[in-house]
Amino acid sequence: MAEKSSPLILKIIEVIFLPLVIAVVGWKLQATLADNSVKLSYVQLAVEVLREPAGDTNRPLRSWAVEVFRKNSEIPVSSELAEELRDGRISLAANAQGSGVAVGALAPTGTASGDLK
């Protein structure tokens, strides 16, 4: 009897549990992709804020942008760099096409990133 019930148990697992596992894995993957998309949008917004000149009126916004940038960065942003970005002593420069962040895009305020030597 046990030998005859084994194929039945395997069939039940195949019919019920396999689609359930596939659905749960697909849902988890979709949720992760959606979360990463939202994080990317916030980082892009933060970069845009940090490209603008610093001033008294946008200091709270720059603080928010730095925190978003720090929270979502794969490479840790030092406290010193975060403070310089927040204060506007360093800003983010746009790449040649005007979108995204170029390599070596940190530049002291008032200089183009290409002027650094």
PyMOL commands that set and color helices and strands:
alter all, ss='L'
color gray80, all
select helices_A, chain A and resi 2-51+59-71+79-87+113-115
alter helices_A, ss='H'
color red, helices_A
select strands_A, chain A and resi 90-94+101-108
alter strands_A, ss='S'
color yellow, strands_A
deselect
rebuild
show_as cartoon
